[in-house]
């Protein structure tokens, strides 16, 4: 009976080992599935980050182009302002001279008796 008891004990241990191995195998499958999901998520995040970086690069180019346009407009506006100030000064001087001549002419006319 001792040999039979020993065989039964061995069979029971083998059954326990088989259960442990199957449990480990199922746990490994679950871990592998989780790893696969994480890889897919990381791939999706990587794709989104790449998309954001591409978009950011395009925005930087657009901003650079706008900055160039604004600088160009600023230079042109400054030129227009300078010309406007110059024309204003010249026309203001001409009006002042004209008014002075008119006043002097009126004075002379009035001094002659308005004739």
VEXRO-908569 format. One record per residue: residue number from 0; residue in three letters; x, y, z of N, C-alpha, C, O, CB in turn. Coordinates in steps of 0.1 Angstrom, whole numbers, always signed. Each point is the difference from the previous one (the first is absolute). Glycine has a CB too. Layout:
REM residues N
NODE_seq_type_n_xx_n_yy_n_zz_ca_xx_ca_yy_ca_zz_c_xx_c_yy_c_zz_o_xx_o_yy_o_zz_cb_xx_cb_yy_cb_zz
NODE_NUM_ALA_X_Y_Z_X_Y_Z_X_Y_Z_X_Y_Z_X_Y_Z
...
//
This chain:
REM residues 115
NODE_seq_type_n_xx_n_yy_n_zz_ca_xx_ca_yy_ca_zz_c_xx_c_yy_c_zz_o_xx_o_yy_o_zz_cb_xx_cb_yy_cb_zz
NODE_0_UNK_+8_-12_+0_-8_+12_+0_+8_+12_+0_-4_+11_-4_-13_-23_+15
NODE_1_UNK_+29_+11_-7_+9_+11_+1_+3_+5_-14_+2_+12_-2_+7_-20_+24
NODE_2_UNK_-7_-1_-31_+4_+4_-13_-12_+6_-7_+1_+10_-7_+16_-28_+5
NODE_3_UNK_-29_+13_+4_-12_+6_-5_-3_+14_+6_-4_+9_-7_-5_-33_+4
NODE_4_UNK_+12_+25_+16_-2_+13_+6_+10_+10_-5_-3_+12_-2_-5_-24_+22
NODE_5_UNK_+20_+7_-23_+10_+9_-6_-4_+4_-14_+2_+12_-3_+16_-23_+17
NODE_6_UNK_-23_+2_-22_-5_+4_-13_-12_+10_+0_+0_+9_-7_+7_-32_-1
NODE_7_UNK_-16_+21_+18_-11_+9_+1_+5_+14_+4_-5_+10_-5_-10_-29_+12
NODE_8_UNK_+25_+19_+2_+5_+13_+4_+8_+7_-12_-1_+12_-1_+3_-21_+25
NODE_9_UNK_+4_+1_-32_+7_+5_-11_-10_+6_-10_+2_+11_-6_+17_-27_+9
NODE_10_UNK_-29_+8_-5_-11_+5_-10_-6_+13_+5_-3_+9_-8_-2_-33_+1
NODE_11_UNK_+2_+24_+20_-6_+12_+6_+10_+12_-2_-5_+11_-3_-8_-25_+20
NODE_12_UNK_+26_+12_-14_+9_+11_-2_+1_+4_-15_+1_+12_-3_+12_-20_+23
NODE_13_UNK_-13_-2_-29_+0_+4_-14_-13_+8_-4_+1_+9_-8_+13_-30_+4
NODE_14_UNK_-25_+17_+10_-12_+8_-2_+1_+14_+5_-5_+9_-7_-8_-31_+8
NODE_15_UNK_+19_+24_+10_+2_+13_+6_+9_+8_-9_-2_+12_-3_-2_-21_+26
NODE_16_UNK_+15_+3_-27_+10_+6_-9_-7_+4_-13_+2_+11_-5_+17_-24_+15
NODE_17_UNK_-27_+4_-16_-7_+3_-12_-10_+12_+2_+0_+9_-9_+2_-33_+2
NODE_18_UNK_-9_+25_+18_-8_+11_+3_+7_+13_+1_-4_+11_-5_-11_-26_+17
NODE_19_UNK_+27_+14_-5_+8_+12_+1_+5_+5_-13_+0_+12_-3_+7_-19_+26
NODE_20_UNK_-2_-3_-31_+5_+4_-14_-11_+6_-8_+2_+10_-7_+15_-29_+8
NODE_21_UNK_-29_+13_-1_-11_+6_-7_-4_+14_+5_-3_+9_-8_-5_-32_+4
NODE_22_UNK_+9_+25_+17_-3_+13_+5_+11_+10_-4_-4_+11_-4_-8_-22_+24
NODE_23_UNK_+24_+7_-20_+11_+8_-4_-2_+4_-15_+3_+11_-5_+13_-21_+22
NODE_24_UNK_-19_-1_-25_-2_+2_-14_-11_+10_-3_+1_+9_-9_+7_-32_+5
NODE_25_UNK_-19_+22_+11_-12_+10_-1_+5_+14_+4_-4_+10_-7_-13_-29_+11
NODE_26_UNK_+24_+20_+7_+5_+13_+4_+9_+6_-10_+0_+12_-2_-2_-20_+26
NODE_27_UNK_+11_-1_-30_+9_+5_-11_-8_+5_-12_+3_+10_-6_+15_-26_+14
NODE_28_UNK_-29_+9_-11_-8_+4_-12_-6_+14_+3_-1_+8_-8_-4_-32_+2
NODE_29_UNK_+0_+25_+19_-6_+13_+4_+10_+11_-1_-3_+11_-5_-13_-24_+20
NODE_30_UNK_+28_+10_-10_+11_+10_+0_+3_+4_-14_+2_+11_-4_+7_-20_+25
NODE_31_UNK_-8_-1_-30_+3_+2_-14_-11_+9_-7_+3_+8_-8_+10_-30_+7
NODE_32_UNK_-25_+19_+4_-11_+8_-5_+1_+14_+5_-2_+10_-8_-13_-30_+7
NODE_33_UNK_+18_+22_+13_+1_+14_+6_+12_+7_-7_-1_+12_-3_-9_-20_+25
NODE_34_UNK_+21_+1_-24_+12_+6_-7_-4_+4_-14_+4_+10_-5_+12_-24_+19
NODE_35_UNK_-24_+5_-21_-4_+3_-13_-8_+13_-1_+1_+8_-8_-1_-33_+2
NODE_36_UNK_-10_+26_+16_-8_+12_+1_+9_+12_+3_-3_+11_-6_-17_-25_+14
NODE_37_UNK_+29_+13_+1_+9_+11_+3_+8_+4_-13_+2_+12_-2_-1_-19_+26
NODE_38_UNK_+4_-3_-31_+8_+3_-12_-9_+8_-10_+4_+10_-6_+10_-30_+9
NODE_39_UNK_-26_+16_-5_-10_+7_-9_-2_+14_+5_+0_+9_-8_-11_-31_+2
NODE_40_UNK_+9_+23_+19_-2_+14_+6_+12_+9_-2_-1_+11_-4_-15_-21_+21
NODE_41_UNK_+28_+4_-15_+12_+8_-2_+2_+3_-14_+4_+12_-3_+7_-24_+22
NODE_42_UNK_-15_+3_-28_+1_+4_-14_-10_+11_-4_+4_+9_-8_+3_-33_+3
NODE_43_UNK_-18_+24_+11_-10_+10_-3_+5_+14_+6_-1_+10_-7_-18_-28_+8
NODE_44_UNK_+24_+17_+11_+6_+13_+6_+11_+5_-9_+1_+12_-2_-7_-20_+25
NODE_45_UNK_+15_-1_-27_+11_+4_-9_-5_+6_-12_+5_+11_-5_+9_-29_+14
NODE_46_UNK_-24_+13_-15_-6_+5_-12_-6_+14_+2_+2_+9_-8_-7_-32_+0
NODE_47_UNK_-2_+25_+19_-6_+13_+4_+11_+10_+2_-1_+12_-4_-19_-23_+14
NODE_48_UNK_+31_+7_-3_+11_+9_+3_+6_+4_-13_+4_+12_-2_+0_-22_+25
NODE_49_UNK_-2_+1_-32_+6_+3_-13_-9_+10_-8_+5_+9_-6_+6_-32_+6
NODE_50_UNK_-24_+21_+1_-9_+9_-7_+1_+14_+6_+0_+10_-7_-15_-30_+2
NODE_51_UNK_+15_+21_+18_+1_+13_+7_+13_+7_-4_+0_+12_-2_-14_-21_+21
NODE_52_UNK_+25_+1_-19_+13_+6_-4_+0_+5_-14_+5_+11_-3_+6_-26_+19
NODE_53_UNK_-17_+8_-25_-2_+4_-14_-8_+13_-1_+3_+9_-7_-1_-33_-1
NODE_54_UNK_-13_+24_+15_-9_+11_+0_+7_+12_+6_-1_+11_-5_-18_-26_+7
NODE_55_UNK_+27_+13_+8_+8_+11_+7_+10_+6_-10_+2_+12_-1_-6_-23_+24
NODE_56_UNK_+11_+2_-30_+9_+5_-10_-6_+8_-11_+5_+10_-4_+9_-31_+8
NODE_57_UNK_-26_+17_-8_-8_+7_-11_-4_+14_+6_+1_+10_-7_-9_-32_-3
NODE_58_UNK_+4_+22_+23_-4_+13_+6_+12_+9_+1_-2_+12_-2_-16_-24_+15
NODE_59_UNK_+29_+7_-9_+12_+8_+1_+4_+6_-14_+4_+12_+0_+4_-26_+19
NODE_60_UNK_-10_+7_-30_+3_+5_-13_-10_+11_-3_+3_+10_-5_+6_-32_-2
NODE_61_UNK_-22_+20_+11_-10_+10_-3_+3_+13_+8_-2_+11_-5_-15_-29_+1
NODE_62_UNK_+21_+16_+17_+3_+11_+8_+12_+8_-5_+0_+12_+0_-9_-24_+20
NODE_63_UNK_+19_+5_-25_+11_+6_-6_-4_+8_-12_+5_+12_-2_+10_-30_+10
NODE_64_UNK_-23_+13_-16_-5_+7_-12_-8_+12_+4_+1_+11_-7_-2_-33_-6
NODE_65_UNK_-8_+21_+23_-7_+11_+5_+9_+11_+5_-2_+12_-2_-17_-27_+7
NODE_66_UNK_+29_+11_+2_+10_+9_+6_+7_+8_-11_+2_+12_+1_+1_-27_+19
NODE_67_UNK_+0_+8_-31_+7_+7_-11_-10_+10_-7_+4_+11_-3_+10_-32_-1
NODE_68_UNK_-26_+17_+3_-11_+8_-6_-2_+13_+9_+0_+11_-5_-11_-31_-6
NODE_69_UNK_+10_+18_+24_-2_+11_+9_+12_+9_+0_-2_+13_+0_-12_-27_+15
NODE_70_UNK_+26_+9_-15_+12_+8_-1_+0_+8_-13_+3_+12_+0_+10_-28_+14
NODE_71_UNK_-16_+10_-25_-1_+7_-13_-11_+11_+1_+3_+11_-5_+5_-32_-7
NODE_72_UNK_-19_+18_+17_-11_+10_+1_+5_+12_+10_-3_+11_-3_-15_-29_-1
NODE_73_UNK_+25_+15_+14_+5_+10_+9_+10_+9_-7_-1_+12_+2_-2_-28_+17
NODE_74_UNK_+11_+11_-27_+10_+8_-7_-7_+9_-10_+3_+12_-1_+14_-30_+3
NODE_75_UNK_-27_+12_-9_-8_+8_-10_-8_+11_+8_-1_+12_-5_+0_-31_-11
NODE_76_UNK_-5_+16_+27_-8_+10_+7_+9_+11_+5_-3_+12_+0_-13_-30_+7
NODE_77_UNK_+28_+14_-2_+10_+10_+5_+3_+10_-12_+1_+12_+2_+8_-28_+15
NODE_78_UNK_-7_+11_-29_+3_+8_-11_-11_+9_-4_+2_+12_-3_+12_-30_-6
NODE_79_UNK_-26_+13_+10_-12_+8_-2_-1_+11_+10_-4_+12_-3_-8_-31_-8
NODE_80_UNK_+14_+16_+24_+0_+10_+10_+10_+11_-2_-3_+12_+2_-5_-30_+14
NODE_81_UNK_+20_+14_-20_+10_+10_-2_-4_+9_-12_+1_+13_+1_+17_-29_+8
NODE_82_UNK_-23_+10_-20_-4_+8_-11_-12_+9_+4_+0_+12_-4_+8_-29_-12
NODE_83_UNK_-17_+12_+24_-12_+8_+4_+5_+12_+9_-5_+11_-2_-9_-32_+1
NODE_84_UNK_+23_+18_+10_+5_+11_+8_+8_+10_-8_-2_+12_+2_+4_-27_+17
NODE_85_UNK_+5_+11_-29_+7_+9_-9_-9_+9_-8_+1_+12_+0_+18_-28_-1
NODE_86_UNK_-29_+9_-5_-10_+8_-8_-8_+9_+9_-3_+11_-4_+1_-30_-12
NODE_87_UNK_-1_+15_+28_-8_+8_+10_+8_+13_+4_-5_+11_+0_-6_-32_+8
NODE_88_UNK_+24_+19_-6_+9_+11_+4_+1_+10_-12_+0_+12_+2_+13_-27_+14
NODE_89_UNK_-11_+9_-28_+2_+9_-12_-13_+8_-2_+0_+12_-3_+17_-28_-7
NODE_90_UNK_-28_+8_+10_-13_+7_-3_-3_+10_+11_-6_+11_-3_-3_-31_-9
NODE_91_UNK_+12_+17_+25_-2_+9_+11_+8_+13_-2_-5_+11_+3_+0_-31_+12
NODE_92_UNK_+17_+18_-19_+9_+11_-3_-5_+9_-11_+0_+12_+1_+19_-25_+7
NODE_93_UNK_-24_+6_-19_-6_+8_-11_-12_+7_+4_-2_+12_-4_+11_-29_-12
NODE_94_UNK_-17_+11_+24_-12_+7_+5_+4_+12_+9_-6_+11_-1_-8_-32_+0
NODE_95_UNK_+24_+19_+9_+4_+11_+9_+5_+12_-8_-3_+11_+2_+9_-28_+16
NODE_96_UNK_+3_+14_-29_+5_+10_-8_-12_+7_-8_+0_+12_-1_+22_-25_-1
NODE_97_UNK_-31_+5_-3_-12_+6_-6_-8_+9_+9_-4_+10_-4_+3_-30_-11
NODE_98_UNK_-1_+15_+27_-8_+8_+9_+8_+13_+4_-6_+11_+0_-5_-32_+9
NODE_99_UNK_+24_+20_-8_+8_+12_+3_-1_+10_-11_-2_+12_+2_+18_-26_+12
NODE_100_UNK_-15_+9_-27_-1_+9_-11_-14_+6_-1_-2_+12_-3_+19_-26_-9
NODE_101_UNK_-27_+6_+15_-14_+5_+0_-2_+11_+10_-6_+10_-3_-2_-32_-5
NODE_102_UNK_+13_+19_+20_-1_+10_+11_+7_+13_-4_-5_+11_+2_+4_-29_+15
NODE_103_UNK_+13_+17_-22_+8_+12_-4_-7_+7_-12_+0_+12_-1_+21_-23_+8
NODE_104_UNK_-27_+3_-16_-7_+6_-11_-12_+8_+5_-3_+11_-5_+11_-30_-10
NODE_105_UNK_-15_+13_+24_-12_+7_+6_+4_+12_+8_-7_+10_-1_-4_-32_+2
NODE_106_UNK_+22_+21_+6_+5_+12_+7_+3_+11_-10_-3_+12_+2_+13_-27_+16
NODE_107_UNK_-3_+11_-29_+4_+10_-10_-13_+6_-6_+0_+12_-2_+22_-24_-2
NODE_108_UNK_-31_+4_+1_-12_+5_-6_-8_+9_+9_-5_+10_-4_+4_-32_-9
NODE_109_UNK_+1_+18_+26_-8_+8_+10_+8_+13_+2_-7_+11_+2_-2_-32_+9
NODE_110_UNK_+22_+21_-12_+8_+12_+2_-3_+10_-11_+2_+12_+2_+15_-25_+11
NODE_111_UNK_-20_+8_-25_-3_+9_-11_-14_+4_+0_-5_+8_-9_+23_-19_-4
NODE_112_UNK_-25_+7_+22_-14_+5_+1_-10_-10_-5_-12_+3_-2_+20_+20_+0
NODE_113_UNK_-4_-36_+0_-9_-10_-4_-3_+0_-15_-10_-5_-5_+0_+5_+27
NODE_114_UNK_+18_+8_-30_-2_+1_-15_+9_-9_-7_+0_+0_-13_-8_+23_+16
//
